[in-house]
Amino acid sequence: MTVDRPGSSSSSPRGLLVAGAGSGSGKTLATLALLAGLKARGLDVLPYKCGPDFIDPRHHERVALTPSRNLDLHFTPPDRLRKDFDRELSVRAGAVVEGVMGLFDGLAGGRSTFDLARVLGLPVVLVLSARGMAETAAALVRGLVFFRGGVSFAGVIATRTGSPRHGEMIARALEEEGLPPLLGVLPRDAHLELPERYLGLAAPGEEGEEKERLFFERLREHAQGFRWEKILPLFSLPPSDRSASSSPDTLSGTHILSPPVSESIPSPQKGAGKESRREKGEGEGSALRGPWGAFFSSLRDRALSGPPGESEGEPSFHLSEEGRGENPGRGEGREGARRGGVPRPPRLAVALDRAFWFYYHENWEELRRAGIELAFFSPLDDTCLPAGTSGLYLGGGYPERYARELSGNRSMVEAVRDFCRAGRPVYAECGGMLYLTRGPQVDASSGKDGEGRGLSQGAGEPLPEDSPGDLVGILPVRYRLGERLRRLGYSEVEAVSGLFAGVPGSLRGHLFHYTDLVDDLTGEGRGPQDLPGRREGSGGDDRENGGGGHDTTGTPANSPREILPDRPVPRPEPAFRHTADGRPEGFARGGVVASYMHAFFPTNPLFAARLAERLRS
């Protein structure tokens, strides 16, 4: 039976919230099992994650085949969060929300999983790791249930059980104490293990197709044994009228997400991929290989559905039939500048592959609300930026794990470098910022980077400017991967320089990284005030940016392309200032803004609006 604590809210069925006694209890696995079981029973539900997280939601999406959004009371006021949640569920059967850490962790700041359950009025399903316990599980459940009032508890899922008998003992103990019932078990099973990395779980599908197949097979098998007669009443069964449609870009094959914003529902498509990818995304070096790549293809190749709307602005240049990048303002009737006489929105190229995949769906939606068109590309495997690109968005991920592959794709490295040097708008977060540095610091004793990869012939020596070990280099430093967490927590900043300078108000986000930036020769940590560079208009070589000269971007190598201007690149300056203590954060250099902070644009839509303004100009 469902246990209601005094003060708990009651409403029509609209899902549940998965919470644990602490991290490592098996919340993600239980969430995936619930999503798989609900999908098998024909329920159209939305997955969510409590708090700032890019990794767990991607696992949700592999099962649910619909975007998993973040619910965070630090980013969104309770009333607004509840309103958005209700709107999103209006034509769904309900939601499965995965909590963060333990149920009450963050209670002091009003940002705990418990607080979220109370704000949304969702019943809680507790997840407990049962390894090494049986009846004691009932004591833990009793403590969690009666610690605070204000929410209801629908049941318990026990993970890491050792046998059917083990699960029966826990179920009986809960029943005898009059506690929420045992809804299911997820036993110890090598095929159900979710491998981890230093930033959290490994990416979905990263272990290969066979392990992925066995994982889902076992997940469905164990989910089948859940007590669905108690779970299904927590959901409603409204008809769904949502649909997804593809919107390929006819100029380059790049698949885009166009304004206006709407509820995105990506669905896998067989054979999807860009012609410019090696082996159509199936080769060993491809960013779109295997089951993980199939999911990214679905994000790239499915347009967002939604109500019609108008947007303004034109791209800085587009690709003509001859392949040459041209400014739409030069002459009349340029193909691609307008669609049916309507100005084409500015296009923001978004890096998305196995090296760059830490994004909030809410950020993409906020950018589209500002009238920006999104086009996805792969720094790992594409040879050029999408045609008509007006700006770049380089998100976080694991570029340090793919440093050699990224630096080996010289066409893309040079295209991004030239784009930056031309003063075009570029926004980079965490891993995206690392891509804009010279690359990983090489260990003086081993000649290898932090992942154990050899990147230079001379151990400990700075790599030559154009060596395969170099990345974009617009930030003239290297990065170093450490063994301990450098920073973790929420952040709030004000823009002080660069393309966001002068935007009123602050922008919230979070910090979570194991790397830091270091000087090539000394190995010392660097900030923007320490970086070399020339002031705007000064003379001399811009050595740290890959040398002078004109280059091109926007089309494959060895074809006519737009000539980008060779502009002086100013000295890097701090891009942001933390509101809490005034510390500088990130770098602004020319049109580039890069920092370790993962921003949540809906906390201040004026930042997305400024980016749209810069893209149009």
C-alpha positions as CSV (number, residue, x, y, z in Angstrom):
1,M,0.0,0.0,0.0
2,T,1.1,3.6,-0.5
3,V,2.2,5.3,2.7
4,D,1.0,8.9,2.9
5,R,2.8,11.2,5.4
6,P,0.9,14.1,6.9
7,G,0.9,17.1,4.6
8,S,1.4,15.0,1.4
9,S,-0.3,16.3,-1.7
10,S,-2.8,14.3,-3.7
11,S,-3.5,14.8,-7.4
12,S,-4.4,12.8,-10.5
13,P,-1.9,10.1,-11.3
14,R,1.1,11.5,-13.2
15,G,4.1,9.3,-12.4
16,L,6.6,8.8,-9.7
17,L,10.0,9.9,-8.4
18,V,12.9,7.4,-7.9
19,A,15.0,8.2,-4.8
20,G,17.7,6.4,-2.8
21,A,19.3,6.4,0.6
22,G,22.4,7.7,-1.1
23,S,24.6,7.7,-4.2
24,G,25.3,4.2,-5.5
25,S,22.0,2.7,-4.4
26,G,21.0,1.8,-8.0
27,K,18.7,4.7,-8.8
28,T,19.7,4.9,-12.4
29,L,19.3,1.2,-13.0
30,A,15.9,1.2,-11.3
31,T,14.8,4.2,-13.4
32,L,15.8,2.4,-16.6
33,A,13.9,-0.7,-15.5
34,L,10.8,1.3,-14.8
35,L,11.1,3.1,-18.2
36,A,11.6,-0.2,-20.0
37,G,8.6,-1.8,-18.3
38,L,6.3,1.2,-18.9
39,K,7.3,1.4,-22.6
40,A,6.7,-2.3,-23.0
41,R,3.2,-1.8,-21.7
42,G,2.5,1.0,-24.1
43,L,2.7,4.0,-21.8
44,D,4.1,7.2,-23.2
45,V,6.1,8.7,-20.3
46,L,8.7,11.4,-19.9
47,P,12.0,10.8,-18.1
48,Y,13.6,13.4,-15.9
49,K,16.7,13.9,-13.8
50,C,16.8,15.9,-10.5
51,G,19.7,18.3,-10.4
52,P,22.5,19.2,-12.9
53,D,23.4,16.0,-14.8
54,F,24.2,15.2,-18.4
55,I,25.0,11.5,-18.1
56,D,22.1,9.8,-16.4
57,P,19.6,11.6,-18.8
58,R,21.4,10.2,-21.8
59,H,20.8,6.7,-20.4
60,H,17.1,7.5,-19.9
61,E,16.9,8.5,-23.5
62,R,18.3,5.2,-24.7
63,V,15.3,3.4,-23.2
64,A,12.6,6.0,-23.5
65,L,13.6,7.3,-26.9
66,T,12.5,10.8,-25.9
67,P,14.6,13.6,-24.3
68,S,15.2,13.4,-20.6
69,R,15.1,16.9,-19.0
70,N,16.6,18.3,-15.8
71,L,14.5,19.4,-12.9
72,D,16.5,21.7,-10.7
73,L,15.1,24.0,-8.0
74,H,18.3,26.0,-8.0
75,F,17.8,26.9,-11.7
76,T,14.0,27.2,-11.7
77,P,11.7,28.6,-9.1
78,P,9.1,26.1,-7.7
79,D,6.1,27.8,-9.3
80,R,7.7,27.9,-12.7
81,L,9.1,24.4,-12.5
82,R,5.6,23.0,-11.5
83,K,4.0,24.9,-14.4
84,D,6.5,23.7,-17.0
85,F,6.2,20.1,-15.6
86,D,2.4,20.2,-15.8
87,R,2.5,21.5,-19.4
88,E,4.9,18.9,-20.5
89,L,2.8,16.1,-19.1
90,S,-0.5,17.4,-20.4
91,V,-0.6,14.7,-23.1
92,R,1.6,12.1,-21.5
93,A,0.8,9.2,-19.2
94,G,3.2,10.6,-16.6
95,A,6.8,11.0,-15.6
96,V,9.6,8.9,-14.2
97,V,12.0,11.3,-12.3
98,E,15.3,10.0,-11.1
99,G,16.5,11.7,-7.9
100,V,20.0,12.8,-7.0
101,M,22.2,11.5,-4.2
102,G,20.2,10.6,-1.1
103,L,16.5,11.5,-0.7
104,F,17.2,14.4,1.8
105,D,20.6,15.5,0.6
106,G,20.4,19.2,-0.2
107,L,17.5,19.7,2.2
108,A,19.1,22.8,3.8
109,G,19.2,24.6,0.5
110,G,15.8,23.5,-0.5
111,R,17.2,21.6,-3.5
112,S,16.9,18.0,-2.4
113,T,15.1,15.2,-4.2
114,F,12.6,15.3,-1.3
115,D,11.9,19.0,-2.0
116,L,11.3,18.2,-5.7
117,A,8.9,15.4,-4.9
118,R,7.0,17.8,-2.6
119,V,6.9,20.6,-5.2
120,L,5.7,18.3,-8.0
121,G,3.4,16.2,-5.8
122,L,5.0,12.9,-7.0
123,P,5.0,9.7,-4.9
124,V,8.4,8.4,-4.1
125,V,9.8,4.9,-5.0
126,L,12.7,4.2,-2.7
127,V,15.7,2.3,-4.1
128,L,17.9,0.4,-1.6
129,S,21.1,-1.6,-2.2
130,A,20.3,-4.8,-0.4
131,R,23.8,-6.3,-0.5
132,G,24.6,-7.6,2.9
133,M,21.2,-7.0,4.5
134,A,17.7,-8.3,4.7
135,E,15.3,-7.3,7.5
136,T,17.5,-4.2,8.1
137,A,16.1,-2.8,4.9
138,A,12.8,-2.3,6.7
139,A,14.6,-0.2,9.3
140,L,16.1,2.0,6.7
141,V,12.8,2.4,4.9
142,R,11.1,3.4,8.1
143,G,13.7,6.1,8.8
144,L,13.3,7.6,5.3
145,V,9.5,7.4,5.3
146,F,9.1,9.1,8.7
147,F,12.0,11.6,8.6
148,R,9.9,14.4,7.1
149,G,6.2,14.8,6.1
150,G,5.0,16.2,2.9
151,V,5.3,13.3,0.4
152,S,3.8,9.9,-0.2
153,F,5.8,6.7,-0.7
154,A,4.6,4.2,-3.3
155,G,7.0,1.4,-2.7
156,V,10.6,0.0,-2.6
157,I,12.9,-1.5,-5.3
158,A,15.7,-3.5,-3.9
159,T,19.0,-3.7,-5.9
160,R,21.9,-6.2,-5.7
161,T,19.8,-9.0,-4.1
162,G,21.5,-12.3,-4.0
163,S,18.6,-14.7,-4.6
164,P,14.8,-14.9,-4.9
165,R,14.8,-15.8,-1.2
166,H,16.6,-12.6,-0.4
167,G,13.9,-10.6,-2.0
168,E,11.2,-12.5,-0.2
169,M,12.8,-11.7,3.1
170,I,12.8,-8.0,2.4
171,A,9.2,-8.0,1.2
172,R,8.0,-9.8,4.3
173,A,9.9,-7.4,6.6
174,L,8.4,-4.4,4.9
175,E,4.9,-5.9,5.1
176,E,5.2,-6.8,8.8
177,E,6.2,-3.2,9.6
178,G,3.3,-1.7,7.6
179,L,5.7,0.0,5.3
180,P,5.5,0.6,1.5
181,P,5.6,-2.7,-0.4
182,L,8.5,-4.2,-2.3
183,L,7.7,-3.4,-6.0
184,G,10.6,-5.4,-7.5
185,V,14.2,-6.5,-7.3
186,L,17.2,-6.0,-9.5
187,P,19.6,-8.8,-8.5
188,R,23.3,-8.9,-8.7
189,D,24.0,-9.5,-12.4
190,A,27.2,-8.8,-14.3
191,H,25.1,-7.9,-17.4
192,L,23.3,-5.2,-15.4
193,E,26.5,-3.3,-14.4
194,L,26.7,0.3,-15.5
195,P,30.4,1.1,-16.0
196,E,31.7,4.3,-14.5
197,R,34.2,7.0,-15.4
198,Y,35.6,9.9,-13.3
199,L,32.6,12.1,-14.2
200,G,30.0,9.5,-13.6
201,L,28.6,6.6,-15.7
202,A,30.1,5.8,-19.0
203,A,28.2,6.8,-22.0
204,P,25.3,4.6,-23.2
205,G,26.4,2.1,-25.7
206,E,30.1,2.8,-25.2
207,E,30.8,-0.8,-24.1
208,G,29.7,-2.1,-27.5
209,E,26.7,-3.6,-29.2
210,E,26.8,-7.1,-27.6
211,K,27.0,-5.7,-24.1
212,E,24.3,-3.2,-24.9
213,R,22.1,-6.0,-26.2
214,L,22.6,-8.2,-23.1
215,F,22.0,-5.2,-20.8
216,F,18.6,-4.4,-22.3
217,E,17.7,-8.1,-22.4
218,R,18.4,-8.6,-18.7
219,L,16.8,-5.3,-17.8
220,R,13.5,-6.2,-19.5
221,E,13.7,-9.6,-18.0
222,H,14.0,-8.3,-14.4
223,A,11.5,-5.5,-15.0
224,Q,9.0,-8.1,-16.0
225,G,8.9,-9.3,-12.5
226,F,8.0,-6.0,-10.9
227,R,4.6,-5.6,-9.3
228,W,3.0,-3.7,-12.1
229,E,-0.4,-3.9,-10.7
230,K,0.8,-1.4,-8.0
231,I,3.0,0.7,-10.4
232,L,0.6,1.3,-13.2
233,P,-2.1,3.1,-11.1
234,L,0.5,5.9,-10.6
235,F,0.1,6.8,-14.2
236,S,-2.7,8.0,-16.4
237,L,-3.5,6.9,-20.0
238,P,-4.2,10.0,-22.1
239,P,-3.9,9.8,-25.9
240,S,-0.7,11.2,-27.3
241,D,-0.8,13.5,-30.4
242,R,2.9,14.3,-30.5
243,S,5.0,13.4,-33.5
244,A,8.5,14.0,-34.8
245,S,9.5,14.8,-38.3
246,S,12.9,15.0,-40.0
247,S,14.2,18.2,-41.4
248,P,17.3,17.7,-43.5
249,D,19.3,20.7,-44.7
250,T,19.2,20.6,-48.4
251,L,22.5,22.4,-48.8
252,S,24.9,20.2,-46.9
253,G,23.1,17.2,-45.5
254,T,23.4,18.7,-42.0
255,H,20.4,17.9,-40.0
256,I,19.0,20.9,-38.1
257,L,16.6,22.0,-35.3
258,S,14.8,25.1,-36.4
259,P,12.8,27.6,-34.4
260,P,10.3,27.7,-32.7
261,V,11.0,25.7,-29.7
262,S,8.8,22.6,-28.9
263,E,8.8,19.3,-27.2
264,S,11.5,17.2,-28.9
265,I,10.9,13.5,-29.5
266,P,14.0,12.0,-31.2
267,S,13.5,8.6,-32.7
268,P,16.2,6.3,-34.1
269,Q,16.4,6.1,-37.9
270,K,18.3,3.4,-39.6
271,G,20.9,4.6,-42.1
272,A,20.9,8.1,-40.8
273,G,24.1,10.1,-41.0
274,K,26.0,12.7,-43.0
275,E,27.6,11.8,-46.3
276,S,30.8,13.5,-45.1
277,R,31.3,10.9,-42.4
278,R,33.7,8.1,-42.8
279,E,32.0,4.9,-43.7
280,K,28.6,6.6,-43.2
281,G,29.3,6.7,-39.4
282,E,30.1,3.0,-39.1
283,G,33.9,3.0,-39.3
284,E,36.2,2.5,-36.3
285,G,36.9,6.2,-36.0
286,S,33.4,7.4,-36.5
287,A,31.5,9.4,-34.0
288,L,28.3,7.6,-34.9
289,R,29.4,4.0,-34.5
290,G,27.4,1.3,-32.6
291,P,24.3,1.7,-30.4
292,W,25.5,4.9,-28.8
293,G,26.0,6.4,-32.3
294,A,22.4,5.4,-33.2
295,F,21.1,7.5,-30.4
296,F,23.1,10.6,-31.5
297,S,21.9,10.0,-35.0
298,S,18.4,10.2,-33.7
299,L,19.1,13.6,-32.0
300,R,20.7,15.0,-35.1
301,D,18.3,13.6,-37.7
302,R,14.9,14.2,-36.0
303,A,13.5,17.8,-36.1
304,L,11.6,19.1,-33.2
305,S,7.9,19.4,-33.7
306,G,5.9,22.3,-32.5
307,P,3.6,25.2,-33.3
308,P,4.5,27.4,-36.3
309,G,6.4,30.6,-35.7
310,E,8.4,33.2,-37.3
311,S,12.1,34.0,-36.8
312,E,14.4,36.7,-38.0
313,G,18.0,36.9,-39.1
314,E,20.2,35.5,-41.8
315,P,23.3,33.4,-41.7
316,S,26.7,35.1,-42.1
317,F,27.3,33.2,-45.3
318,H,25.8,30.2,-47.1
319,L,26.9,27.6,-49.6
320,S,26.1,28.4,-53.2
321,E,25.6,25.7,-55.8
322,E,29.3,26.0,-56.7
323,G,30.2,25.3,-53.1
324,R,31.7,28.7,-52.4
325,G,30.6,30.4,-49.2
326,E,28.9,33.7,-49.9
327,N,27.4,36.6,-48.0
328,P,23.6,36.6,-48.6
329,G,23.7,40.3,-48.6
330,R,25.7,40.5,-51.8
331,G,23.2,40.5,-54.5
332,E,19.6,39.3,-54.8
333,G,17.9,36.0,-54.6
334,R,20.8,33.9,-53.2
335,E,19.8,30.3,-52.8
336,G,19.5,29.4,-49.1
337,A,19.5,32.9,-47.8
338,R,15.7,32.9,-47.6
339,R,13.1,30.2,-47.6
340,G,10.0,31.3,-49.5
341,G,10.9,34.9,-49.0
342,V,11.2,34.6,-45.2
343,P,14.6,35.5,-43.7
344,R,16.5,32.4,-42.7
345,P,17.4,32.3,-39.0
346,P,21.1,32.4,-38.0
347,R,22.6,29.0,-37.7
348,L,24.5,27.8,-34.7
349,A,26.7,24.7,-35.2
350,V,26.6,22.5,-32.2
351,A,29.3,19.9,-31.5
352,L,27.7,16.5,-30.8
353,D,29.5,13.2,-30.8
354,R,31.1,10.8,-28.4
355,A,33.6,13.5,-27.3
356,F,31.0,16.3,-26.8
357,W,27.6,15.4,-25.5
358,F,27.1,17.2,-22.2
359,Y,24.1,19.4,-23.1
360,Y,20.8,20.5,-21.5
361,H,17.9,20.1,-23.8
362,E,16.6,23.2,-22.1
363,N,19.5,25.2,-23.5
364,W,18.8,24.1,-27.1
365,E,15.2,25.0,-26.6
366,E,16.1,28.5,-25.2
367,L,18.4,29.1,-28.1
368,R,15.6,28.2,-30.5
369,R,13.2,30.4,-28.6
370,A,15.7,33.2,-29.4
371,G,15.3,32.5,-33.1
372,I,18.5,30.4,-33.6
373,E,18.7,27.4,-35.9
374,L,20.8,24.5,-34.5
375,A,22.9,22.4,-36.8
376,F,24.9,19.5,-35.4
377,F,28.4,18.4,-36.4
378,S,31.1,16.1,-35.2
379,P,34.6,17.5,-34.4
380,L,35.8,13.9,-34.3
381,D,34.7,12.9,-37.8
382,D,33.4,15.7,-39.9
383,T,35.8,17.5,-42.2
384,C,34.1,20.9,-42.2
385,L,31.6,23.0,-40.3
386,P,27.9,22.9,-41.5
387,A,27.2,25.2,-44.4
388,G,25.8,28.6,-43.4
389,T,27.3,28.5,-39.9
390,S,27.2,31.8,-38.1
391,G,28.5,30.6,-34.7
392,L,29.7,27.6,-32.7
393,Y,28.5,25.9,-29.5
394,L,31.1,23.5,-28.1
395,G,29.6,21.7,-25.1
396,G,31.2,19.5,-22.5
397,G,32.0,15.8,-22.6
398,Y,35.2,13.8,-22.7
399,P,37.5,15.4,-25.3
400,E,40.5,14.4,-23.1
401,R,39.7,10.8,-23.9
402,Y,39.8,11.5,-27.6
403,A,42.6,14.0,-27.8
404,R,44.5,12.1,-30.5
405,E,41.5,11.6,-32.6
406,L,40.4,15.2,-32.3
407,S,43.8,16.6,-33.1
408,G,44.2,14.1,-36.0
409,N,41.2,15.6,-37.7
410,R,43.3,18.5,-39.0
411,S,40.6,19.8,-41.4
412,M,38.1,20.3,-38.6
413,V,40.8,21.7,-36.2
414,E,41.8,24.3,-38.8
415,A,38.2,25.1,-39.7
416,V,37.4,25.9,-36.0
417,R,40.7,27.8,-35.6
418,D,40.0,29.9,-38.6
419,F,36.4,30.5,-37.5
420,C,37.7,31.7,-34.1
421,R,40.4,33.9,-35.7
422,A,37.8,35.5,-37.9
423,G,36.0,36.9,-34.8
424,R,32.9,34.8,-35.2
425,P,30.8,34.0,-32.1
426,V,32.0,30.9,-30.3
427,Y,30.7,29.7,-27.0
428,A,32.5,26.8,-25.3
429,E,31.8,25.0,-22.0
430,C,34.3,22.8,-20.1
431,G,35.2,20.1,-22.6
432,G,34.5,22.5,-25.4
433,M,37.0,24.9,-23.8
434,L,39.6,22.2,-23.7
435,Y,39.2,21.7,-27.4
436,L,40.1,25.4,-27.9
437,T,43.4,24.9,-26.0
438,R,46.6,23.6,-27.5
439,G,45.8,20.1,-26.1
440,P,46.8,17.9,-23.2
441,Q,49.9,18.5,-21.2
442,V,52.4,15.8,-21.8
443,D,53.9,14.1,-18.8
444,A,57.6,14.7,-18.5
445,S,58.5,11.2,-17.6
446,S,56.2,9.1,-19.8
447,G,55.5,11.4,-22.7
448,K,51.8,10.6,-22.4
449,D,48.8,12.6,-21.5
450,G,46.5,12.1,-18.5
451,E,44.7,9.2,-20.3
452,G,48.1,7.4,-21.0
453,R,48.2,8.3,-24.7
454,G,51.5,9.3,-26.2
455,L,51.2,12.6,-28.0
456,S,54.7,13.8,-28.7
457,Q,58.1,12.4,-29.6
458,G,60.0,14.5,-27.1
459,A,58.7,13.7,-23.7
460,G,57.9,16.8,-21.6
461,E,58.6,19.2,-24.5
462,P,55.9,21.5,-25.8
463,L,54.5,20.1,-29.1
464,P,55.3,21.9,-32.3
465,E,52.6,24.4,-33.4
466,D,51.2,22.2,-36.2
467,S,52.0,18.8,-34.7
468,P,49.1,16.1,-34.7
469,G,49.0,16.6,-30.9
470,D,47.7,20.1,-31.1
471,L,44.1,21.1,-30.9
472,V,42.6,24.5,-31.9
473,G,45.0,26.6,-29.8
474,I,43.0,29.8,-29.6
475,L,43.5,29.6,-25.9
476,P,47.4,29.4,-25.7
477,V,47.5,26.9,-22.8
478,R,47.3,23.2,-22.3
479,Y,45.1,21.2,-20.0
480,R,46.0,18.6,-17.3
481,L,43.8,15.8,-16.2
482,G,44.1,15.1,-12.4
483,E,43.1,12.2,-10.2
484,R,40.9,14.3,-8.0
485,L,37.9,16.6,-8.5
486,R,38.9,20.2,-9.1
487,R,35.6,21.9,-8.6
488,L,32.0,20.7,-8.0
489,G,28.9,22.8,-7.3
490,Y,26.5,25.4,-8.4
491,S,27.8,28.7,-9.8
492,E,26.3,32.1,-10.7
493,V,28.2,34.6,-12.8
494,E,27.9,38.0,-14.5
495,A,29.4,38.7,-17.9
496,V,32.3,41.2,-17.8
497,S,33.8,40.9,-21.3
498,G,33.4,39.2,-24.6
499,L,30.2,38.6,-26.6
500,F,28.0,38.5,-23.4
501,A,29.4,41.7,-21.9
502,G,26.7,44.1,-20.8
503,V,23.9,41.5,-20.6
504,P,21.8,42.5,-17.5
505,G,21.6,40.1,-14.6
506,S,23.4,36.9,-13.9
507,L,23.6,33.4,-15.3
508,R,23.4,30.2,-13.3
509,G,25.1,26.9,-14.0
510,H,27.4,24.3,-12.3
511,L,31.0,23.3,-12.2
512,F,32.2,19.7,-12.4
513,H,35.7,18.9,-13.7
514,Y,38.9,17.0,-13.1
515,T,41.1,19.1,-15.4
516,D,42.9,22.4,-15.0
517,L,44.7,24.7,-17.4
518,V,48.5,24.8,-17.3
519,D,51.3,26.7,-19.0
520,D,53.2,24.7,-21.6
521,L,56.7,25.0,-20.2
522,T,56.3,25.6,-16.5
523,G,53.3,23.4,-15.7
524,E,51.8,26.2,-13.6
525,G,48.0,26.8,-13.4
526,R,46.9,29.7,-15.6
527,G,44.1,32.2,-15.6
528,P,43.2,34.7,-18.3
529,Q,45.4,37.4,-16.8
530,D,48.4,35.2,-17.3
531,L,47.9,34.1,-20.9
532,P,50.1,35.5,-23.7
533,G,48.6,37.2,-26.7
534,R,48.6,40.5,-28.6
535,R,46.2,43.3,-28.0
536,E,43.7,44.3,-30.7
537,G,45.6,46.1,-33.5
538,S,49.1,45.1,-32.3
539,G,51.7,43.8,-34.6
540,G,53.7,40.6,-34.6
541,D,53.0,36.9,-35.0
542,D,50.0,35.4,-33.3
543,R,52.0,32.3,-32.6
544,E,49.7,30.8,-30.1
545,N,46.8,30.7,-32.6
546,G,48.4,28.6,-35.3
547,G,50.2,31.3,-37.3
548,G,48.9,33.9,-39.6
549,G,47.5,33.7,-43.1
550,H,44.0,33.3,-44.5
551,D,42.1,30.1,-44.5
552,T,38.6,28.9,-45.1
553,T,35.8,27.0,-43.5
554,G,32.3,25.8,-44.2
555,T,33.0,23.2,-46.9
556,P,35.1,20.1,-47.4
557,A,38.8,20.4,-48.1
558,N,40.1,21.0,-51.6
559,S,36.9,22.8,-52.7
560,P,36.1,26.6,-53.1
561,R,35.3,28.1,-49.8
562,E,34.6,31.4,-48.2
563,I,37.7,33.4,-47.3
564,L,37.5,34.3,-43.6
565,P,39.2,37.6,-42.6
566,D,42.5,37.4,-40.8
567,R,41.8,39.6,-37.8
568,P,44.1,40.5,-34.9
569,V,43.2,38.3,-31.9
570,P,43.2,40.2,-28.6
571,R,44.7,39.0,-25.3
572,P,42.3,36.7,-23.4
573,E,40.3,38.4,-20.7
574,P,38.0,37.0,-18.0
575,A,34.6,36.4,-19.5
576,F,32.6,36.2,-16.3
577,R,32.8,37.1,-12.6
578,H,31.3,35.0,-9.9
579,T,28.6,36.9,-8.0
580,A,29.4,35.2,-4.7
581,D,33.0,36.4,-4.4
582,G,34.0,38.2,-7.5
583,R,36.4,35.6,-8.7
584,P,37.0,35.6,-12.5
585,E,35.7,32.7,-14.6
586,G,36.5,31.7,-18.1
587,F,38.0,33.5,-21.0
588,A,36.9,36.0,-23.7
589,R,39.1,36.4,-26.7
590,G,37.8,38.0,-29.9
591,G,34.4,36.3,-30.5
592,V,35.3,33.4,-28.3
593,V,33.8,32.9,-24.8
594,A,35.0,29.8,-23.0
595,S,34.7,28.6,-19.4
596,Y,34.4,25.6,-17.2
597,M,30.9,26.5,-16.2
598,H,28.0,24.5,-17.7
599,A,25.4,27.3,-18.1
600,F,21.6,26.8,-17.8
601,F,20.4,29.5,-20.3
602,P,16.7,29.5,-19.1
603,T,18.0,31.1,-15.8
604,N,18.5,34.3,-17.9
605,P,17.1,34.2,-21.5
606,L,18.9,37.5,-22.2
607,F,22.1,35.5,-22.7
608,A,20.5,33.5,-25.5
609,A,19.1,36.6,-27.0
610,R,22.5,38.3,-27.0
611,L,24.0,35.3,-28.8
612,A,21.2,35.4,-31.4
613,E,22.0,39.1,-31.9
614,R,25.7,38.4,-32.4
615,L,24.9,35.6,-34.8
616,R,22.8,37.9,-36.9
617,S,25.5,40.6,-37.0
